[in-house]
């Protein structure tokens, strides 16, 4: 006991005070470390996955959350953010004037089509993390796995089509089939990813064959132009000819109906005349004669009526013709008489 008192008396008061302050400082540091390691913040577009000794325990929603210090760890997974993988190029700087780098990534985009041609296909896979647990614990390196799956799926789909389909009319179908196949593989691997869109950025033939390919495209476009012009001329001429043919047919049908009706009317009139003729032949003959003369006489110019014994007709006709020549000397009048 005496030794203890002696030792306490030998320690200066300043040193005792300093020792006590150090203990307080260490205690405060420990408390701060525990506080900082116990509380964490999850951003609005993220989910916190909490593990205890590496084993999944629970998820933490956006906001301020608590975990056991040193015993539990947290991994933040962006579940509300749209992520993307670029193939065949990389975005160097995004903004108003976005710049891209292509040279080191040509092997990703150079593919063999179904007709044994080469195509340089640049595309983007846009995706989201749908299941944070599967994303972190079901497969190793999910990001690289997605890249490998995407490249394999795109090569398979492009390899089933001709180069013209991939470059022109089949782009939308290629993107849709790629999305379907990549999503199917991601679900089989339980990657926890949802593929939202496949965007084909640019599809071109390789640089060494571009001039020949462009020449072929120009020839095909010229061919399509000529075909469209021929179809246009066809659409102008053929409908018009069909309309004229239909018009001629309708006129012929109308003419046939008219002739048939007139023939039937004339036949009916003849039958009626025949019935009247059988009733009174002489009367009918005289009536027909008079009706015919009535139609013919107005069409004759000068008429001379004599009896059957007349002998002076010729001199009379000669005088009349001379008088006409004197009164109408021009050739037109002579022709009319």
Beta strands, then each sheet from edge to edge (+ up, - down):
strand 1: 39-42
strand 2: 47-52
strand 3: 55-60
strand 4: 63-66
strand 5: 72-77
strand 6: 83-87
strand 7: 90-93
strand 8: 99-101
strand 9: 110-112
strand 10: 118-129
strand 11: 193-204
sheet 1: 1+ 4-
sheet 2: 3+ 2- 5+
sheet 3: 6+ 10- 9+
sheet 4: 6+ 10- 11+
sheet 5: 7+ 8-
end
